[in-house]
Each structure stands twice: as structure tokens, then as C-alpha cells.
Amino acid sequence: MKRRTLLGMLASLPLVQSLPAHAATQVQVYKNPSCGCCGAWVDHLKAAGFAVRVTETDDAGSVRKRLGMPERLASCHTAIVEGYALEGHVPAADVKRLLALKPPAVGLAVPGMPVGSPGMEYGDRQDPYEVILVDRKGRDTVFARYPQPPAGDRKRL
């Protein structure tokens, strides 16, 4: 290989590394047709680079049950990404971290509809909430806390 060719390849390496490795990760969302906050969460995922398909249903609970997400962690919509269930207003950054870690789990949940979670914005108000990781036995642990605690107080997966 000629030196000029090698230098040209090396110079273009940062550009190549900035390109996506593959197509956007597909998220399938099941939501109530009249739910505006669910639509706002879908927009949050799209803005984070996810490809989102929406199926409108009046019974997201049956999807949640089929995926193995406990009813005690229910919220207003359920989604599937790479075999993981997402329940409620899970931040896109936590979905990306889940997909990078690939833990043996059912998925992530943000129970209820906490103000300040993606899709549930209300001015500057930010109620504290947790993103819960559900393992395959139905046990849950805290995956993330919002607002973020000081660095020394973080206990995350």
C-alpha cells in the first residue's frame, strides 16, 4: 500500500467512525389512540435516533402481560425493542444503555406517569422518578434515578 493511500485512509477514519454502524434501532410502541403523552414519548425516541412504529390499541395491558412486565409497574404505553419490553416514559438514554449492556432481563419500566419524564414535561417541574430494570424472574432493581443524584450517591446497574 502506498503511503499516500494509507494517510488518506487514516485521515478519513474519524468521519467513518461518526457514521451509524447500521440502520436505526426499531421500537414497536403500543399506545392508546387518544394519549398525547405517549405521542410525545414517541417523538422523544425519534429525536434520539430510534425508528418507531406505533400500533394504536385500547389494551396495552395484554401486550405488557405477554412480554412479562409486571402489572405493578404499569404505565400508559408499552413498547418492544430488540426483545426487551419498555413500559412507560423510559428515557431514550436508558434504552440505549440497556441495549449496550444487554442484561438478561424483561426490560425497563417507569411506573405511572411522572412529571418531567420524557413525554410528561410540564414547564421546569421535575418530579423524582426511577427507571426500573425487571429481570426474567420478575424481580426489579433501580436502573437509573431522575433527577440524577450527586455522583457519590449513584447506585446504578
BAGUTI-686516 format. One record per residue (C-alpha): residue number from 1; residue in one letter; z, x, y. Coordinates in nm, 4 decimals. Layout:
<martors>
martor resi->NUM, resn->A, up->Z, east->X, north->Y .
...
</martors>
This chain:
<martors>
martor resi->1, resn->M, up->0.0000, east->0.0000, north->0.0000 .
martor resi->2, resn->K, up->-0.0867, east->0.1296, north->0.3425 .
martor resi->3, resn->R, up->0.1921, east->0.1998, north->0.5866 .
martor resi->4, resn->R, up->0.0426, east->-0.0373, north->0.8474 .
martor resi->5, resn->T, up->0.0315, east->-0.3222, north->0.5938 .
martor resi->6, resn->L, up->0.3933, east->-0.2617, north->0.4941 .
martor resi->7, resn->L, up->0.5099, east->-0.2536, north->0.8566 .
martor resi->8, resn->G, up->0.3209, east->-0.5758, north->0.9281 .
martor resi->9, resn->M, up->0.4845, east->-0.7458, north->0.6306 .
martor resi->10, resn->L, up->0.8297, east->-0.6284, north->0.7374 .
martor resi->11, resn->A, up->0.7718, east->-0.7478, north->1.0943 .
martor resi->12, resn->S, up->0.6833, east->-1.0973, north->0.9714 .
martor resi->13, resn->L, up->0.9861, east->-1.1245, north->0.7379 .
martor resi->14, resn->P, up->1.2174, east->-1.2968, north->0.9939 .
martor resi->15, resn->L, up->0.9502, east->-1.5607, north->1.0553 .
martor resi->16, resn->V, up->0.9097, east->-1.6263, north->0.6840 .
martor resi->17, resn->Q, up->1.2865, east->-1.6483, north->0.6350 .
martor resi->18, resn->S, up->1.3126, east->-1.9145, north->0.9065 .
martor resi->19, resn->L, up->1.0678, east->-2.1454, north->0.7259 .
martor resi->20, resn->P, up->1.2131, east->-2.4087, north->0.4926 .
martor resi->21, resn->A, up->1.2144, east->-2.2985, north->0.1296 .
martor resi->22, resn->H, up->1.0995, east->-2.6418, north->0.0110 .
martor resi->23, resn->A, up->1.0462, east->-2.9946, north->0.1296 .
martor resi->24, resn->A, up->1.3361, east->-3.1768, north->0.2906 .
martor resi->25, resn->T, up->1.6073, east->-3.2925, north->0.0545 .
martor resi->26, resn->Q, up->1.5658, east->-3.6619, north->-0.0275 .
martor resi->27, resn->V, up->1.8570, east->-3.9014, north->0.0316 .
martor resi->28, resn->Q, up->1.8379, east->-4.2580, north->-0.1005 .
martor resi->29, resn->V, up->2.0570, east->-4.4922, north->0.1067 .
martor resi->30, resn->Y, up->2.1681, east->-4.8417, north->0.0053 .
martor resi->31, resn->K, up->2.2844, east->-5.0428, north->0.3057 .
martor resi->32, resn->N, up->2.3306, east->-5.3942, north->0.4349 .
martor resi->33, resn->P, up->2.0271, east->-5.5035, north->0.6386 .
martor resi->34, resn->S, up->2.2392, east->-5.6102, north->0.9358 .
martor resi->35, resn->C, up->2.4601, east->-5.2996, north->0.9576 .
martor resi->36, resn->G, up->2.3877, east->-5.0973, north->1.2721 .
martor resi->37, resn->C, up->2.6315, east->-4.8151, north->1.1986 .
martor resi->38, resn->C, up->2.4555, east->-4.7498, north->0.8667 .
martor resi->39, resn->G, up->2.1288, east->-4.7104, north->1.0545 .
martor resi->40, resn->A, up->2.2957, east->-4.4671, north->1.2934 .
martor resi->41, resn->W, up->2.4195, east->-4.2616, north->0.9939 .
martor resi->42, resn->V, up->2.0639, east->-4.2574, north->0.8554 .
martor resi->43, resn->D, up->1.9459, east->-4.1227, north->1.1931 .
martor resi->44, resn->H, up->2.2197, east->-3.8548, north->1.1749 .
martor resi->45, resn->L, up->2.0900, east->-3.7405, north->0.8339 .
martor resi->46, resn->K, up->1.7293, east->-3.7351, north->0.9543 .
martor resi->47, resn->A, up->1.8286, east->-3.5279, north->1.2593 .
martor resi->48, resn->A, up->1.9911, east->-3.2795, north->1.0187 .
martor resi->49, resn->G, up->1.6629, east->-3.2375, north->0.8289 .
martor resi->50, resn->F, up->1.7077, east->-3.4768, north->0.5375 .
martor resi->51, resn->A, up->1.4277, east->-3.7064, north->0.4231 .
martor resi->52, resn->V, up->1.5840, east->-4.0519, north->0.3962 .
martor resi->53, resn->R, up->1.4696, east->-4.3610, north->0.2086 .
martor resi->54, resn->V, up->1.6566, east->-4.6834, north->0.2774 .
martor resi->55, resn->T, up->1.6972, east->-4.9773, north->0.0428 .
martor resi->56, resn->E, up->1.8499, east->-5.2811, north->0.2042 .
martor resi->57, resn->T, up->2.0923, east->-5.4716, north->-0.0154 .
martor resi->58, resn->D, up->2.3775, east->-5.7156, north->0.0196 .
martor resi->59, resn->D, up->2.5504, east->-5.5485, north->-0.2777 .
martor resi->60, resn->A, up->2.6022, east->-5.1747, north->-0.2217 .
martor resi->61, resn->G, up->2.9202, east->-5.2149, north->-0.4275 .
martor resi->62, resn->S, up->2.7200, east->-5.2379, north->-0.7502 .
martor resi->63, resn->V, up->2.5443, east->-4.9111, north->-0.6604 .
martor resi->64, resn->R, up->2.8797, east->-4.7481, north->-0.5831 .
martor resi->65, resn->K, up->3.0174, east->-4.8648, north->-0.9188 .
martor resi->66, resn->R, up->2.7083, east->-4.7457, north->-1.1100 .
martor resi->67, resn->L, up->2.7440, east->-4.3987, north->-0.9542 .
martor resi->68, resn->G, up->3.1127, east->-4.3749, north->-1.0453 .
martor resi->69, resn->M, up->3.2505, east->-4.3782, north->-0.6904 .
martor resi->70, resn->P, up->3.5979, east->-4.5397, north->-0.6976 .
martor resi->71, resn->E, up->3.6306, east->-4.8695, north->-0.5120 .
martor resi->72, resn->R, up->3.9389, east->-4.7370, north->-0.3288 .
martor resi->73, resn->L, up->3.7030, east->-4.5015, north->-0.1379 .
martor resi->74, resn->A, up->3.4565, east->-4.7749, north->-0.0396 .
martor resi->75, resn->S, up->3.2756, east->-4.7890, north->0.2910 .
martor resi->76, resn->C, up->2.9778, east->-4.9795, north->0.4293 .
martor resi->77, resn->H, up->2.6927, east->-4.7944, north->0.2560 .
martor resi->78, resn->T, up->2.6254, east->-4.5773, north->-0.0478 .
martor resi->79, resn->A, up->2.3686, east->-4.3009, north->-0.0904 .
martor resi->80, resn->I, up->2.2434, east->-4.0626, north->-0.3577 .
martor resi->81, resn->V, up->2.1379, east->-3.7017, north->-0.3000 .
martor resi->82, resn->E, up->2.0463, east->-3.4673, north->-0.5859 .
martor resi->83, resn->G, up->2.2580, east->-3.6720, north->-0.8284 .
martor resi->84, resn->Y, up->2.5639, east->-3.6882, north->-0.6008 .
martor resi->85, resn->A, up->2.6992, east->-4.0111, north->-0.4540 .
martor resi->86, resn->L, up->2.7694, east->-4.0272, north->-0.0819 .
martor resi->87, resn->E, up->2.9975, east->-4.3079, north->0.0268 .
martor resi->88, resn->G, up->3.0257, east->-4.3955, north->0.3927 .
martor resi->89, resn->H, up->2.9828, east->-4.1836, north->0.7035 .
martor resi->90, resn->V, up->2.9770, east->-3.8362, north->0.5455 .
martor resi->91, resn->P, up->2.8724, east->-3.5673, north->0.7974 .
martor resi->92, resn->A, up->2.5389, east->-3.4008, north->0.7172 .
martor resi->93, resn->A, up->2.7035, east->-3.0563, north->0.7315 .
martor resi->94, resn->D, up->2.9319, east->-3.1572, north->0.4445 .
martor resi->95, resn->V, up->2.6371, east->-3.2922, north->0.2448 .
martor resi->96, resn->K, up->2.4652, east->-2.9563, north->0.2894 .
martor resi->97, resn->R, up->2.7813, east->-2.7712, north->0.1827 .
martor resi->98, resn->L, up->2.8111, east->-2.9956, north->-0.1247 .
martor resi->99, resn->L, up->2.4522, east->-2.9158, north->-0.2217 .
martor resi->100, resn->A, up->2.5101, east->-2.5435, north->-0.1698 .
martor resi->101, resn->L, up->2.8323, east->-2.5372, north->-0.3758 .
martor resi->102, resn->K, up->2.7083, east->-2.7749, north->-0.6475 .
martor resi->103, resn->P, up->3.0564, east->-2.8626, north->-0.7799 .
martor resi->104, resn->P, up->3.0895, east->-3.0756, north->-1.0941 .
martor resi->105, resn->A, up->3.1594, east->-3.3977, north->-0.9043 .
martor resi->106, resn->V, up->3.0624, east->-3.7584, north->-0.8498 .
martor resi->107, resn->G, up->3.0182, east->-3.6905, north->-0.4792 .
martor resi->108, resn->L, up->3.1692, east->-3.7254, north->-0.1325 .
martor resi->109, resn->A, up->3.3294, east->-4.0203, north->0.0435 .
martor resi->110, resn->V, up->3.4521, east->-4.1088, north->0.3893 .
martor resi->111, resn->P, up->3.6509, east->-4.4261, north->0.3155 .
martor resi->112, resn->G, up->3.6436, east->-4.7076, north->0.5676 .
martor resi->113, resn->M, up->3.4561, east->-4.6621, north->0.8904 .
martor resi->114, resn->P, up->3.6485, east->-4.4074, north->1.1010 .
martor resi->115, resn->V, up->3.5620, east->-4.3927, north->1.4710 .
martor resi->116, resn->G, up->3.3996, east->-4.0618, north->1.5552 .
martor resi->117, resn->S, up->3.2376, east->-4.0095, north->1.2160 .
martor resi->118, resn->P, up->2.8545, east->-3.9854, north->1.2169 .
martor resi->119, resn->G, up->2.7178, east->-4.3278, north->1.2993 .
martor resi->120, resn->M, up->3.0557, east->-4.4516, north->1.4218 .
martor resi->121, resn->E, up->3.0604, east->-4.2780, north->1.7589 .
martor resi->122, resn->Y, up->3.2493, east->-4.4555, north->2.0349 .
martor resi->123, resn->G, up->3.2471, east->-4.2518, north->2.3551 .
martor resi->124, resn->D, up->3.4724, east->-3.9466, north->2.3270 .
martor resi->125, resn->R, up->3.7089, east->-4.1123, north->2.0797 .
martor resi->126, resn->Q, up->3.7553, east->-3.9114, north->1.7595 .
martor resi->127, resn->D, up->3.9960, east->-4.0624, north->1.5084 .
martor resi->128, resn->P, up->4.1095, east->-3.8207, north->1.2393 .
martor resi->129, resn->Y, up->3.9469, east->-3.8672, north->0.9002 .
martor resi->130, resn->E, up->3.8888, east->-3.6825, north->0.5754 .
martor resi->131, resn->V, up->3.5821, east->-3.6241, north->0.3634 .
martor resi->132, resn->I, up->3.6918, east->-3.6702, north->0.0023 .
martor resi->133, resn->L, up->3.5383, east->-3.4916, north->-0.2972 .
martor resi->134, resn->V, up->3.5546, east->-3.7060, north->-0.6118 .
martor resi->135, resn->D, up->3.5443, east->-3.5191, north->-0.9426 .
martor resi->136, resn->R, up->3.3917, east->-3.6590, north->-1.2595 .
martor resi->137, resn->K, up->3.7308, east->-3.7883, north->-1.3761 .
martor resi->138, resn->G, up->3.7702, east->-3.9928, north->-1.0583 .
martor resi->139, resn->R, up->4.0278, east->-3.7591, north->-0.9022 .
martor resi->140, resn->D, up->3.9893, east->-3.6809, north->-0.5357 .
martor resi->141, resn->T, up->4.0589, east->-3.3813, north->-0.3122 .
martor resi->142, resn->V, up->4.0035, east->-3.3188, north->0.0564 .
martor resi->143, resn->F, up->3.6665, east->-3.1506, north->0.1142 .
martor resi->144, resn->A, up->3.6873, east->-3.1477, north->0.4968 .
martor resi->145, resn->R, up->3.9021, east->-3.2837, north->0.7794 .
martor resi->146, resn->Y, up->3.7902, east->-3.4093, north->1.1194 .
martor resi->147, resn->P, up->3.8554, east->-3.3245, north->1.3877 .
martor resi->148, resn->Q, up->3.8709, east->-2.9746, north->1.2437 .
martor resi->149, resn->P, up->4.2292, east->-2.8396, north->1.2260 .
martor resi->150, resn->P, up->4.3046, east->-2.4924, north->1.3630 .
martor resi->151, resn->A, up->4.1631, east->-2.2157, north->1.1395 .
martor resi->152, resn->G, up->4.5029, east->-2.1229, north->0.9932 .
martor resi->153, resn->D, up->4.5690, east->-2.4824, north->0.8839 .
martor resi->154, resn->R, up->4.2429, east->-2.5382, north->0.6931 .
martor resi->155, resn->K, up->4.2704, east->-2.6155, north->0.3253 .
martor resi->156, resn->R, up->3.9186, east->-2.6822, north->0.2029 .
martor resi->157, resn->L, up->3.7276, east->-2.6518, north->-0.1209 .
</martors>
